[in-house]
Amino acid sequence: MSDTRSRVEAQARLGVRERHHVLHEAEAAVEHLGGAGPAGGESWKST
């Protein structure tokens, strides 16, 4: 619960422009990596 609160507080400290920039950077990184990733917060599993 404290992790969620810390994350929300950190996001609240950011301005709208900064949050938009971070989202854009994350989307660009996902596209660069091929758009595939774990869903629902799952971690990668090595086989």
N, CA, C and O atoms as CSV, one atom per row, in Angstrom:
chain,resi,resn,atom,element,x,y,z
A,1,MET,N,N,0.824,-1.195,0.000
A,1,MET,CA,C,0.000,0.000,0.000
A,1,MET,C,C,0.867,1.257,0.000
A,1,MET,O,O,0.549,2.230,-0.684
A,2,SER,N,N,1.954,1.242,0.759
A,2,SER,CA,C,2.806,2.426,0.810
A,2,SER,C,C,3.492,2.675,-0.529
A,2,SER,O,O,3.765,3.825,-0.873
A,3,ASP,N,N,3.779,1.603,-1.302
A,3,ASP,CA,C,4.362,1.784,-2.628
A,3,ASP,C,C,3.397,2.530,-3.535
A,3,ASP,O,O,3.799,3.425,-4.279
A,4,THR,N,N,2.128,2.161,-3.473
A,4,THR,CA,C,1.118,2.828,-4.286
A,4,THR,C,C,1.008,4.287,-3.887
A,4,THR,O,O,0.953,5.165,-4.748
A,5,ARG,N,N,0.977,4.549,-2.601
A,5,ARG,CA,C,0.872,5.929,-2.135
A,5,ARG,C,C,2.096,6.735,-2.555
A,5,ARG,O,O,1.964,7.876,-3.000
A,6,SER,N,N,3.266,6.161,-2.420
A,6,SER,CA,C,4.494,6.848,-2.831
A,6,SER,C,C,4.468,7.162,-4.320
A,6,SER,O,O,4.866,8.249,-4.739
A,7,ARG,N,N,3.999,6.206,-5.118
A,7,ARG,CA,C,3.924,6.404,-6.563
A,7,ARG,C,C,2.938,7.520,-6.903
A,7,ARG,O,O,3.223,8.365,-7.752
A,8,VAL,N,N,1.786,7.524,-6.245
A,8,VAL,CA,C,0.778,8.555,-6.499
A,8,VAL,C,C,1.306,9.921,-6.079
A,8,VAL,O,O,1.113,10.907,-6.790
A,9,GLU,N,N,1.969,9.984,-4.934
A,9,GLU,CA,C,2.529,11.257,-4.479
A,9,GLU,C,C,3.603,11.762,-5.436
A,9,GLU,O,O,3.679,12.960,-5.709
A,10,ALA,N,N,4.427,10.859,-5.944
A,10,ALA,CA,C,5.469,11.252,-6.892
A,10,ALA,C,C,4.850,11.780,-8.181
A,10,ALA,O,O,5.317,12.774,-8.739
A,11,GLN,N,N,3.796,11.113,-8.654
A,11,GLN,CA,C,3.116,11.571,-9.864
A,11,GLN,C,C,2.461,12.923,-9.637
A,11,GLN,O,O,2.439,13.761,-10.539
A,12,ALA,N,N,1.930,13.143,-8.451
A,12,ALA,CA,C,1.288,14.414,-8.143
A,12,ALA,C,C,2.304,15.551,-8.158
A,12,ALA,O,O,1.968,16.685,-8.498
A,13,ARG,N,N,3.548,15.246,-7.787
A,13,ARG,CA,C,4.589,16.272,-7.792
A,13,ARG,C,C,5.001,16.642,-9.212
A,13,ARG,O,O,5.490,17.745,-9.456
A,14,LEU,N,N,4.807,15.734,-10.128
A,14,LEU,CA,C,5.140,16.022,-11.521
A,14,LEU,C,C,4.036,16.861,-12.152
A,14,LEU,O,O,2.862,16.713,-11.813
A,15,GLY,N,N,4.411,17.723,-13.051
A,15,GLY,CA,C,3.411,18.479,-13.796
A,15,GLY,C,C,2.845,17.630,-14.915
A,15,GLY,O,O,3.375,16.561,-15.219
A,16,VAL,N,N,1.775,18.099,-15.528
A,16,VAL,CA,C,1.145,17.366,-16.627
A,16,VAL,C,C,2.138,17.177,-17.769
A,16,VAL,O,O,2.201,16.102,-18.366
A,17,ARG,N,N,2.897,18.194,-18.069
A,17,ARG,CA,C,3.861,18.100,-19.167
A,17,ARG,C,C,4.904,17.020,-18.896
A,17,ARG,O,O,5.254,16.249,-19.790
A,18,GLU,N,N,5.399,16.968,-17.659
A,18,GLU,CA,C,6.407,15.974,-17.322
A,18,GLU,C,C,5.834,14.566,-17.399
A,18,GLU,O,O,6.494,13.654,-17.898
A,19,ARG,N,N,4.607,14.379,-16.906
A,19,ARG,CA,C,3.987,13.053,-16.975
A,19,ARG,C,C,3.790,12.631,-18.423
A,19,ARG,O,O,4.018,11.475,-18.779
A,20,HIS,N,N,3.362,13.585,-19.263
A,20,HIS,CA,C,3.173,13.284,-20.677
A,20,HIS,C,C,4.509,12.879,-21.305
A,20,HIS,O,O,4.568,11.938,-22.095
A,21,HIS,N,N,5.572,13.590,-20.952
A,21,HIS,CA,C,6.900,13.286,-21.487
A,21,HIS,C,C,7.345,11.883,-21.070
A,21,HIS,O,O,7.864,11.126,-21.891
A,22,VAL,N,N,7.144,11.540,-19.809
A,22,VAL,CA,C,7.523,10.217,-19.311
A,22,VAL,C,C,6.735,9.136,-20.042
A,22,VAL,O,O,7.298,8.111,-20.425
A,23,LEU,N,N,5.437,9.357,-20.237
A,23,LEU,CA,C,4.609,8.389,-20.958
A,23,LEU,C,C,5.108,8.221,-22.387
A,23,LEU,O,O,5.213,7.103,-22.890
A,24,HIS,N,N,5.417,9.345,-23.038
A,24,HIS,CA,C,5.918,9.287,-24.410
A,24,HIS,C,C,7.232,8.512,-24.474
A,24,HIS,O,O,7.424,7.697,-25.377
A,25,GLU,N,N,8.131,8.753,-23.535
A,25,GLU,CA,C,9.406,8.034,-23.497
A,25,GLU,C,C,9.184,6.535,-23.291
A,25,GLU,O,O,9.856,5.714,-23.914
A,26,ALA,N,N,8.246,6.184,-22.421
A,26,ALA,CA,C,7.953,4.768,-22.172
A,26,ALA,C,C,7.377,4.108,-23.421
A,26,ALA,O,O,7.759,2.989,-23.762
A,27,GLU,N,N,6.463,4.793,-24.101
A,27,GLU,CA,C,5.886,4.246,-25.329
A,27,GLU,C,C,6.963,4.058,-26.393
A,27,GLU,O,O,6.964,3.051,-27.102
A,28,ALA,N,N,7.878,5.018,-26.509
A,28,ALA,CA,C,8.960,4.912,-27.487
A,28,ALA,C,C,9.864,3.726,-27.159
A,28,ALA,O,O,10.314,3.017,-28.060
A,29,ALA,N,N,10.128,3.510,-25.878
A,29,ALA,CA,C,10.966,2.380,-25.466
A,29,ALA,C,C,10.293,1.057,-25.801
A,29,ALA,O,O,10.950,0.124,-26.263
A,30,VAL,N,N,8.991,0.973,-25.572
A,30,VAL,CA,C,8.255,-0.256,-25.890
A,30,VAL,C,C,8.292,-0.513,-27.389
A,30,VAL,O,O,8.507,-1.646,-27.821
A,31,GLU,N,N,8.085,0.531,-28.185
A,31,GLU,CA,C,8.145,0.370,-29.637
A,31,GLU,C,C,9.539,-0.083,-30.064
A,31,GLU,O,O,9.675,-0.946,-30.931
A,32,HIS,N,N,10.562,0.493,-29.461
A,32,HIS,CA,C,11.945,0.137,-29.792
A,32,HIS,C,C,12.229,-1.329,-29.467
A,32,HIS,O,O,12.992,-1.993,-30.168
A,33,LEU,N,N,11.616,-1.818,-28.412
A,33,LEU,CA,C,11.828,-3.202,-27.994
A,33,LEU,C,C,10.915,-4.186,-28.721
A,33,LEU,O,O,10.961,-5.386,-28.452
A,34,GLY,N,N,10.105,-3.700,-29.620
A,34,GLY,CA,C,9.262,-4.580,-30.411
A,34,GLY,C,C,7.823,-4.628,-29.958
A,34,GLY,O,O,7.031,-5.381,-30.525
A,35,GLY,N,N,7.458,-3.852,-28.961
A,35,GLY,CA,C,6.077,-3.764,-28.531
A,35,GLY,C,C,5.589,-4.920,-27.696
A,35,GLY,O,O,4.438,-4.906,-27.257
A,36,ALA,N,N,6.412,-5.918,-27.458
A,36,ALA,CA,C,5.967,-7.059,-26.659
A,36,ALA,C,C,6.517,-6.939,-25.252
A,36,ALA,O,O,7.660,-6.533,-25.042
A,37,GLY,N,N,5.688,-7.297,-24.305
A,37,GLY,CA,C,6.135,-7.264,-22.926
A,37,GLY,C,C,5.174,-8.025,-22.056
A,37,GLY,O,O,4.094,-8.412,-22.503
A,38,PRO,N,N,5.555,-8.246,-20.821
A,38,PRO,CA,C,4.662,-8.958,-19.906
A,38,PRO,C,C,3.415,-8.127,-19.616
A,38,PRO,O,O,3.489,-6.904,-19.495
A,39,ALA,N,N,2.290,-8.787,-19.509
A,39,ALA,CA,C,1.030,-8.101,-19.256
A,39,ALA,C,C,0.673,-8.176,-17.782
A,39,ALA,O,O,1.058,-9.117,-17.088
A,40,GLY,N,N,-0.053,-7.196,-17.316
A,40,GLY,CA,C,-0.578,-7.240,-15.954
A,40,GLY,C,C,0.480,-7.217,-14.868
A,40,GLY,O,O,0.266,-7.752,-13.781
A,41,GLY,N,N,1.625,-6.601,-15.152
A,41,GLY,CA,C,2.659,-6.498,-14.140
A,41,GLY,C,C,3.452,-7.765,-13.909
A,41,GLY,O,O,4.219,-7.852,-12.950
A,42,GLU,N,N,3.275,-8.754,-14.780
A,42,GLU,CA,C,4.038,-9.993,-14.636
A,42,GLU,C,C,5.492,-9.719,-14.994
A,42,GLU,O,O,5.783,-8.809,-15.769
A,43,SER,N,N,6.386,-10.490,-14.441
A,43,SER,CA,C,7.792,-10.346,-14.780
A,43,SER,C,C,8.159,-11.356,-15.860
A,43,SER,O,O,7.477,-12.364,-16.043
A,44,TRP,N,N,9.241,-11.070,-16.567
A,44,TRP,CA,C,9.715,-11.995,-17.586
A,44,TRP,C,C,10.184,-13.271,-16.916
A,44,TRP,O,O,10.766,-13.236,-15.832
A,45,LYS,N,N,9.932,-14.387,-17.559
A,45,LYS,CA,C,10.364,-15.679,-17.027
A,45,LYS,C,C,11.341,-16.297,-18.008
A,45,LYS,O,O,11.035,-16.425,-19.194
A,46,SER,N,N,12.500,-16.677,-17.532
A,46,SER,CA,C,13.456,-17.334,-18.424
A,46,SER,C,C,13.107,-18.810,-18.534
A,46,SER,O,O,12.684,-19.442,-17.566
A,47,THR,N,N,13.292,-19.343,-19.730
A,47,THR,CA,C,12.957,-20.753,-19.959
A,47,THR,C,C,14.194,-21.557,-20.237
A,47,THR,O,O,14.108,-22.765,-20.455
